[in-house]
Amino acid sequence: MDIETWNKYVDCFRKEFDSCDFKDELINVCGGYDDVACAVFFHTRSNAIKWMNSKLPALENKIPRQEIDNGNIISVRKVILRMPC
């Protein structure tokens, strides 16, 4: 995965993420990755924490939060990139 492309993608959502009422909690759930939290919030809004704790078919029914904890941040980022805007 090209990190520069990812960062440009996430930058599109930064202003909206500033309005997130649970920003700190979401960043924590995302393993401290504010870029992932930002993108997840954009796509899922108030369901962001629920999404991070749900089994996802796109991740072979794995849970994004656990994948990040296991060092698989790139897999989670790839799934987010494939989500329609």
Contact map, one row per residue, 1 for C-alpha under 8 A:
1110010000000000000000000000000000000000000000000000000000000000000000000100010000000
1111110000000000000000000000000000000000000000000000000000000000000000000000000000000
1111111000000000000000000000000000000000000000000000000000000000000000000000000000000
0111111100000000000000000000000000000000000000000000000000000000000000000000000000000
0111111110000000000000000000000000000000000000000000000000000000000000000000000000000
1111111111000000000000000000000000000000000000000000000000000000000000000000100010000
0011111111100000000000000000000000100000000000000000000000000000000000000000000000000
0001111111110000000000000000000000000000000000000000000000000000000000000000000000000
0000111111111000000000000000000000000000000000000000000000000000000000000000000000000
0000011111111100000000000000000000110110000000000000000000000000000000000000000000000
0000001111111100000000000000000000000000000000000000000000000000000000000000000000000
0000000111111110000000000000000000000000000000000000000000000000000000000000000000000
0000000011111111100000000000000000000110010000000000000000000000000000000000000000000
0000000001111111110000000000000000000100000000000000000000000000000000000000000000000
0000000000011111111000000000000000000000000000000000000000000000000000000000000000000
0000000000001111111100000000000000000000010000000000000000000000000000000000000000000
0000000000001111111100100000000000000100110000000000000000000000000000000000000000000
0000000000000111111100100000000000000000000000000000000000000000000000000000000000000
0000000000000011111110000000000000000000000000000000000000000000000000000000000000000
0000000000000001111111100000000000000000100000000000000000000000000000000000000000000
0000000000000000001111100000000000000000000000000000000000000000000000000000000000000
0000000000000000000111111100000000000000000000000000000000000000000000000000000000000
0000000000000000110111111110000000001000000000000000000000000000000000000000000000000
0000000000000000000001111111000000000000000000000000000000000000000000000000000000000
0000000000000000000001111111100000000000000000000000000000000000000000000000000000000
0000000000000000000001111111110000001000000000011000000000000000000000000000000000000
0000000000000000000000111111111111011000000000000000000000000000000000000000000000000
0000000000000000000000011111111110000000000000000000000000000000000000000000000000000
0000000000000000000000001111111100000000000000001001000000000000100000000000000000000
0000000000000000000000000111111111011000000000000001000000000000100100000000000000000
0000000000000000000000000011111110000000000000000000000000000000100110000000000000000
0000000000000000000000000011111111000000000000000000000000000000000000000000000000000
0000000000000000000000000011011111111000000000000000000000000000000000000000000000000
0000000000000000000000000010010111111100000000000000000000000000000000000000000000000
0000001001000000000000000000000011111110000000000000000000000000000000000000000000000
0000000001000000000000000010010011111111000000000000000000000000000000000000100000000
0000000000000000000000100110010011111111100000010000000000000000000000000000000000000
0000000001001100100000000000000001111111110000000000000000000000000000000000000000000
0000000001001000000000000000000000111111111000000000000000000000000000000000000100000
0000000000000000000000000000000000011111111110010000000000000000000000000000000100000
0000000000000000100100000000000000001111111111110000000000000000000000000000000000000
0000000000001001100000000000000000000111111110000000000000000000000000000000000000000
0000000000000000000000000000000000000011111110010000000000000000000000000000000000101
0000000000000000000000000000000000000001111111110010000000000000000000000000000000000
0000000000000000000000000000000000000001111111110000000000000000000000000000000000000
0000000000000000000000000000000000000000100111111000000000000000000000000000000000000
0000000000000000000000000000000000000000100111111110000000000000000000000000000000000
0000000000000000000000000100000000001001101111111111000000000000000000000000000000000
0000000000000000000000000100100000000000000001111111100000000000000000000000000000000
0000000000000000000000000000000000000000000000111111110000000000000000000000000000000
0000000000000000000000000000000000000000000100111111110000000001000000000000000000000
0000000000000000000000000000110000000000000000011111110000000011100000000000000000000
0000000000000000000000000000000000000000000000001111111000000011110000000000000000000
0000000000000000000000000000000000000000000000000111111100000111000000000000000000000
0000000000000000000000000000000000000000000000000000111110101111000000000000000000000
0000000000000000000000000000000000000000000000000000011111111111000000000000000000000
0000000000000000000000000000000000000000000000000000001111111100000000000000000000000
0000000000000000000000000000000000000000000000000000000111111000000000000000001000000
0000000000000000000000000000000000000000000000000000001111111111000000000011001000000
0000000000000000000000000000000000000000000000000000000111111100000000000000000000000
0000000000000000000000000000000000000000000000000000001111111110000000000000000000000
0000000000000000000000000000000000000000000000000000011110111111011000000000000000000
0000000000000000000000000000000000000000000000000001111100101111111000000000000000000
0000000000000000000000000000000000000000000000000011111100100111111100000001000000000
0000000000000000000000000000111000000000000000000001100000000011111110000000000000000
0000000000000000000000000000000000000000000000000000100000000111111111000000000000000
0000000000000000000000000000000000000000000000000000000000000111111111111011000000000
0000000000000000000000000000011000000000000000000000000000000001111111111001000000000
0000000000000000000000000000001000000000000000000000000000000000111111110000000000000
0000000000000000000000000000000000000000000000000000000000000000011111110000000000000
0000000000000000000000000000000000000000000000000000000000000000001111111000000000000
0000000000000000000000000000000000000000000000000000000000000000001111111111000000000
0000000000000000000000000000000000000000000000000000000000000000001100111111100000000
1000000000000000000000000000000000000000000000000000000000000000000000011111110000000
0000000000000000000000000000000000000000000000000000000000100000001000011111111000000
0000000000000000000000000000000000000000000000000000000000100001001100011111111100000
0000010000000000000000000000000000010000000000000000000000000000000000001111111110000
1000000000000000000000000000000000000000000000000000000000000000000000000111111111000
0000000000000000000000000000000000000000000000000000000001100000000000000011111111100
0000000000000000000000000000000000000011000000000000000000000000000000000001111111100
0000010000000000000000000000000000000000000000000000000000000000000000000000111111100
0000000000000000000000000000000000000000000000000000000000000000000000000000011111110
0000000000000000000000000000000000000000001000000000000000000000000000000000001111111
0000000000000000000000000000000000000000000000000000000000000000000000000000000001111
0000000000000000000000000000000000000000001000000000000000000000000000000000000000111
